[in-house]
């Protein structure tokens, strides 16, 4: 039973992988501007979030690493008899270990209004590979990389709460965009599933290589033009500071234009062919390597503008 639940209101909406209300397994992506946290002896841990309709969801990530400065604009304790408590207690617990110790991946989210159109691919159990261009907010990146680019793309968060393999390998800059707003450790058990699935489809070398010295230098030059916004740890002091701010009176207007998953007609490829049956060109390495054999796996660096 959660003992100290705190509701935090964010300045911008983010996207989170969330759990099934029936099985407790990751099954959806949710946009949220209100998160609730449990303050335990181990620190502050993410428990769940509210979607734009006010429904309670358990999140697939628990251990928050950092948030962009001034992202948390209000915090308030939730009484033990409130609606959020009742709905949260009625949801099944996570059907996997939440521990992220030793996890190779970090989950990060851009703001929902700052989604970038990127291609990701998903392997099915029967060997089919489907790739699609989608607006992306949530990403898996290497835990060894900073949340400020350059960082390696490991996965793109898709609507069903799991991660497609990106067509590109690196993000060097978000240019004029705010960049990453929120970062959390990705549970080790879920990370292992991503690794097994992608190794089965693309072989041992499916993960991108670490940023080179040239990548680092390029990112530094870009950061000189578009200064990255700093991140801060999510601490009890930050919550106390946010609790002194006035509550938001009308959240309804905050959700305007925040939905990103309802677009139709995005380009899609299955087993190397588009919807018209045309094969991917050999001159398109960003797509071609997603359908290549294990020996032909490659990578592509990208600049998100």
C-alpha positions in Angstrom: 0.0 0.0 0.0 1.4 3.4 -1.0 1.9 5.6 2.1 2.9 9.0 0.8 1.4 9.8 -2.6 2.3 13.2 -4.2 0.6 14.6 -7.4 2.9 16.6 -9.6 1.7 18.9 -12.3 4.0 19.4 -15.3 4.5 22.6 -17.4 4.3 20.4 -20.5 2.8 17.0 -21.3 5.0 14.0 -21.7 4.4 10.5 -23.0 4.9 7.4 -20.8 4.7 3.6 -21.3 1.8 2.4 -19.2 0.4 -0.9 -18.0 -2.7 -2.9 -18.9 -5.6 -2.5 -16.5 -6.2 -6.2 -16.7 -2.8 -7.9 -16.8 -0.3 -5.4 -15.5 1.9 -5.7 -18.6 3.0 -2.8 -20.8 0.3 -2.3 -23.4 -0.2 1.4 -24.1 1.4 4.9 -24.3 -0.3 7.7 -22.4 0.1 11.4 -22.6 0.2 13.0 -19.2 0.7 16.3 -17.4 0.0 14.9 -14.0 2.2 12.3 -12.3 2.0 10.8 -8.9 4.9 9.6 -6.9 5.5 7.6 -3.7 8.1 8.9 -1.3 9.8 5.8 0.3 13.0 5.1 2.1 14.6 4.4 -1.3 13.7 7.8 -2.6 11.0 9.2 -4.8 9.4 6.7 -7.2 7.0 7.2 -10.0 3.7 5.2 -9.4 1.4 6.3 -12.1 -0.2 9.2 -14.1 -3.5 10.7 -15.1 -4.4 10.8 -18.8 -6.2 13.9 -20.3 -9.6 12.3 -19.3 -8.4 12.1 -15.7 -8.1 8.2 -15.7 -5.4 6.6 -13.5 -2.7 4.5 -15.1 0.2 2.6 -13.7 3.5 3.4 -15.5 6.0 0.9 -16.8 8.9 3.0 -15.3 9.5 3.7 -11.7 12.9 5.2 -11.0 13.1 8.8 -12.3 16.6 10.0 -13.1 16.0 13.7 -13.9 13.5 16.3 -15.2 14.1 19.4 -17.2 14.5 22.4 -15.0 11.1 24.0 -14.2 9.1 21.1 -15.6 7.4 20.4 -12.3 5.3 23.5 -11.5 3.0 22.3 -8.8 3.0 19.5 -6.2 0.4 18.5 -3.6 -0.1 15.5 -1.3 -3.1 13.2 -2.0 -5.3 12.1 0.8 -5.6 8.4 1.5 -9.3 8.3 0.7 -9.3 10.1 -2.6 -10.3 8.9 -6.0 -6.8 8.5 -7.3 -5.9 6.2 -4.4 -9.0 4.1 -4.9 -8.4 3.7 -8.7 -4.8 3.0 -8.2 -5.4 0.3 -5.6 -7.9 -1.3 -8.0 -5.3 -1.7 -10.8 -3.2 -4.9 -10.9 0.5 -4.5 -9.9 3.2 -4.6 -12.5 3.5 -8.2 -13.9 7.3 -7.9 -14.0 10.2 -6.7 -11.7 10.3 -2.9 -11.6 14.0 -3.0 -10.5 16.2 -1.2 -13.0 19.5 -2.0 -11.4 22.0 -2.8 -14.2 19.5 -1.9 -16.9 21.4 -0.9 -20.1 18.6 1.5 -21.2 17.0 4.8 -20.1 13.5 5.9 -21.1 13.2 9.6 -22.1 10.3 11.7 -23.3 10.0 14.8 -25.3 7.1 17.1 -24.9 3.9 15.8 -26.6 3.8 18.9 -28.8 7.4 18.4 -29.9 7.0 15.0 -31.4 9.5 14.2 -34.2 8.6 12.0 -37.2 11.0 9.0 -37.2 10.9 5.5 -38.7 10.9 2.4 -36.5 10.5 -1.3 -37.2 8.9 -4.1 -35.3 9.6 -7.9 -35.8 6.7 -10.3 -35.4 7.0 -13.8 -34.1 6.6 -15.3 -37.6 9.6 -13.3 -39.0 7.7 -10.5 -40.6 9.2 -7.0 -40.1 6.9 -3.9 -40.3 8.4 -0.4 -40.4 6.4 2.8 -40.1 7.0 6.6 -40.0 5.4 7.9 -36.8 5.5 11.0 -34.6 7.7 10.0 -31.7 8.0 11.4 -28.2 9.2 8.5 -26.1 12.6 6.9 -26.7 14.9 4.3 -25.2 18.5 5.5 -25.2 21.7 3.9 -23.9 22.1 4.3 -20.1 25.7 5.2 -20.8 24.7 8.3 -22.7 23.6 11.7 -21.5 20.0 12.9 -22.0 21.6 15.8 -23.8 22.6 14.8 -27.3 24.5 13.1 -28.8 22.8 9.8 -27.6 22.1 6.5 -29.1 18.6 5.6 -30.2 17.7 2.1 -28.9 13.9 2.2 -29.4 10.9 4.4 -30.3 7.9 4.2 -28.1 4.9 3.0 -30.1 1.2 3.3 -29.1 1.0 -0.2 -27.6 3.6 0.7 -25.0 6.6 -1.2 -26.4 9.6 -0.1 -28.4 10.3 -0.4 -32.2 13.9 -0.5 -33.5 14.8 3.0 -34.9 16.0 3.3 -38.5 18.7 5.8 -37.3 21.4 5.3 -34.7 22.2 8.7 -33.1 20.4 11.9 -32.2 22.9 14.7 -32.5 20.7 17.7 -31.7 17.1 18.8 -31.3 17.9 22.2 -32.8 15.3 24.7 -31.7 13.2 22.1 -29.9 13.2 21.9 -26.1 14.7 18.3 -26.2 14.3 15.7 -23.5 12.0 16.7 -20.6 11.9 13.6 -18.5 14.3 10.6 -18.0 13.7 7.4 -16.0 15.5 4.1 -15.7 14.0 1.3 -17.8 13.4 -1.9 -15.8 16.0 -4.6 -16.5 13.4 -7.3 -17.2 11.7 -5.2 -19.9 15.1 -4.2 -21.3 16.0 -7.9 -21.6 12.9 -8.5 -23.7 13.9 -5.7 -26.1 17.4 -7.2 -26.4 16.1 -10.8 -27.1 13.5 -9.7 -29.6 15.9 -7.5 -31.6 18.8 -10.0 -31.5 16.4 -12.7 -32.9 15.4 -10.4 -35.7 18.6 -8.6 -36.5 21.5 -10.4 -34.9 24.0 -9.6 -32.2 25.1 -6.2 -33.7 21.7 -4.6 -33.9 22.6 -1.9 -31.3 24.2 1.3 -32.6 27.8 2.0 -31.8 28.8 4.7 -29.2 29.0 8.3 -30.5 32.4 9.0 -32.2 34.6 11.9 -31.4 33.3 13.5 -34.6 29.7 13.0 -33.4 30.7 14.6 -30.1 32.3 17.6 -31.8 29.2 18.1 -34.1 26.9 18.0 -31.0 29.1 20.6 -29.3 28.9 23.0 -32.3 25.1 22.6 -32.4 24.8 23.1 -28.7 26.6 26.4 -29.2 23.7 27.6 -31.4 20.9 25.9 -29.6 21.8 25.7 -25.9 20.4 22.5 -24.3 18.1 23.1 -21.3 19.6 21.7 -18.0 18.2 18.7 -16.2 17.9 18.4 -12.4 17.3 15.3 -10.2 13.7 14.8 -8.8 14.3 15.3 -5.1 12.2 16.0 -2.0 13.4 19.6 -2.1 12.1 20.0 -5.6 8.7 18.7 -4.5 8.7 21.1 -1.6 9.5 24.0 -3.9 6.7 23.0 -6.3 4.3 22.7 -3.4 4.7 26.4 -2.7 3.4 27.3 -6.2 -0.3 27.9 -6.7 -2.4 25.0 -8.2 -3.5 25.1 -11.8 -7.2 26.1 -11.8 -8.2 24.9 -15.3 -6.3 21.9 -16.7 -8.8 21.4 -19.6 -7.1 24.0 -21.8 -3.7 22.3 -21.2 -4.7 19.3 -23.2 -5.5 21.2 -26.4 -3.5 19.7 -29.3 -1.6 17.3 -27.1 -2.7 14.1 -28.8 -0.2 12.6 -31.1 -1.4 9.1 -31.8 -4.5 9.8 -34.0 -2.8 10.7 -37.3 -3.6 8.4 -40.2 -1.9 7.6 -43.4 1.7 7.4 -42.2 4.1 5.6 -44.6 4.4 1.9 -43.8 6.6 -0.9 -45.1 6.2 -4.7 -44.5 9.1 -7.0 -45.3 10.7 -4.3 -47.4 7.7 -3.3 -49.5 5.5 -0.2 -49.2 1.7 -0.3 -49.3 1.8 -0.4 -53.1 4.2 -3.4 -53.1 7.3 -1.4 -54.2 10.5 -2.6 -52.7 12.7 -0.3 -50.7 15.5 1.2 -52.8 19.1 0.2 -52.3 19.8 3.9 -52.1 17.7 4.2 -48.9 20.0 2.8 -46.2 17.9 4.2 -43.4 15.1 1.8 -44.4 17.0 -1.0 -46.2 19.0 -2.2 -43.1 15.7 -2.7 -41.2 14.8 -5.5 -43.6 18.4 -6.8 -44.2 19.7 -10.2 -43.2 21.7 -10.5 -40.0 25.0 -10.1 -41.9 23.7 -7.0 -43.6 22.7 -5.1 -40.4 23.8 -1.4 -40.5 23.0 1.9 -38.9 22.4 5.5 -39.9 23.1 8.7 -38.0 20.3 11.3 -37.9 19.9 15.0 -37.0 16.5 15.7 -35.6 15.4 19.2 -36.7 
